[in-house]
Amino acid sequence: MRRLIVLAVAASLTLITGASPAVAGQPTITDIAVGDGTFDRNGRDTDILAAAVQAAGLAETLASPDTDVTVFAPTDWGFRRLARDLGGPWKASEAEVATWLVETVGVETLTTVLLYHVVDGSVYSSDVVPGLDRAHVPTLAGPTFQVFIQYHEDGDLKAVFLRDQDPDDLNAKLKLSALDIEASNGVVHVVNRVMRPIDLP
């Protein structure tokens, strides 16, 4: 079943219309998301995301030069919040949190959760305009998330929140200091929470 899921994901990414060719010399989505893959005590990076991508078998798919996607990458603190909300050992080491999430949530659900953070095409912060406020954004997982935009009085962007399909958790928030991280096959924006495509228990 896991292999079928990964193959289906790979096929859907390959068939994305308008995908642009990889830019030589730039890191791929996987390179950015996975990094060096070393667990540490820095809750602002994406080590647990790296472990989740590897466990779901999506690393090769998200490195494809035929892909053009936008990834909303949750921080380690975001994954710790998910583990806490599910009753897990959220104060444990990053490695223990990652292992617990994979074993508890399961690979199939984990894959769906990760793809819920992936959007077709490269979307940059400059594309965020008032008309997008409250828009529903389709994801590669299927379900949408809703965008809420706040501006300062001078018109500058203040905050962007993403509302998922779980009514019990708080909205994810984009880190304005970590937007528009360019990859050879898309773009990455860092978010502070793991969005949920379903109402997780």
Secondary structure as the mmCIF struct_conf table of DSSP 4:
data_model
#
loop_
_struct_conf.conf_type_id
_struct_conf.id
_struct_conf.beg_label_comp_id
_struct_conf.beg_label_asym_id
_struct_conf.beg_label_seq_id
_struct_conf.end_label_comp_id
_struct_conf.end_label_asym_id
_struct_conf.end_label_seq_id
HELX_RH_AL_P HELX_RH_AL_P1 ARG A 2 THR A 14
TURN_TY1_P TURN_TY1_P1 LEU A 15 LEU A 15
TURN_TY1_P TURN_TY1_P2 THR A 17 GLY A 18
HELX_LH_PP_P HELX_LH_PP_P1 ALA A 19 VAL A 23
TURN_TY1_P TURN_TY1_P3 ALA A 24 GLY A 25
BEND BEND1 GLN A 26 GLN A 26
HELX_LH_PP_P HELX_LH_PP_P2 PRO A 27 THR A 28
HELX_RH_AL_P HELX_RH_AL_P2 ILE A 29 VAL A 34
TURN_TY1_P TURN_TY1_P4 GLY A 35 ASP A 36
BEND BEND2 ARG A 41 ARG A 41
TURN_TY1_P TURN_TY1_P5 GLY A 43 ARG A 44
BEND BEND3 ASP A 45 ASP A 45
HELX_RH_AL_P HELX_RH_AL_P3 ASP A 47 ALA A 55
TURN_TY1_P TURN_TY1_P6 ALA A 56 GLY A 57
TURN_TY1_P TURN_TY1_P7 ALA A 59 GLU A 60
HELX_RH_3T_P HELX_RH_3T_P1 THR A 61 ALA A 63
TURN_TY1_P TURN_TY1_P8 PRO A 65 ASP A 66
STRN STRN1 VAL A 69 PRO A 74
HELX_RH_AL_P HELX_RH_AL_P4 ASP A 76 ASP A 85
TURN_TY1_P TURN_TY1_P9 LEU A 86 GLY A 87
TURN_TY1_P TURN_TY1_P10 TRP A 90 LYS A 91
BEND BEND4 ALA A 92 ALA A 92
HELX_RH_AL_P HELX_RH_AL_P5 GLU A 94 VAL A 105
HELX_RH_AL_P HELX_RH_AL_P6 VAL A 107 LEU A 115
TURN_TY1_P TURN_TY1_P11 TYR A 116 HIS A 117
STRN STRN2 VAL A 118 ASP A 120
BEND BEND5 GLY A 121 GLY A 121
HELX_RH_3T_P HELX_RH_3T_P2 SER A 125 ASP A 127
HELX_RH_3T_P HELX_RH_3T_P3 PRO A 130 LEU A 132
TURN_TY1_P TURN_TY1_P12 ASP A 133 ARG A 134
STRN STRN3 HIS A 136 PRO A 138
TURN_TY1_P TURN_TY1_P13 LEU A 140 ALA A 141
BEND BEND6 GLY A 142 GLY A 142
STRN STRN4 THR A 144 TYR A 151
TURN_TY1_P TURN_TY1_P14 GLU A 153 ASP A 154
BEND BEND7 GLY A 155 GLY A 155
STRN STRN5 LEU A 157 ARG A 163
BEND BEND8 GLN A 165 GLN A 165
TURN_TY1_P TURN_TY1_P15 PRO A 167 ASP A 168
BEND BEND9 ASP A 169 ASP A 169
HELX_LH_PP_P HELX_LH_PP_P3 LEU A 170 ASN A 171
STRN STRN6 ALA A 172 LYS A 173
STRN STRN7 LEU A 174 LEU A 174
HELX_RH_3T_P HELX_RH_3T_P4 LEU A 176 ALA A 178
STRN STRN8 ILE A 181 ALA A 183
TURN_TY1_P TURN_TY1_P16 SER A 184 ASN A 185
STRN STRN9 GLY A 186 VAL A 191
BEND BEND10 ASN A 192 ARG A 193
BEND BEND11 PRO A 197 ILE A 198
#
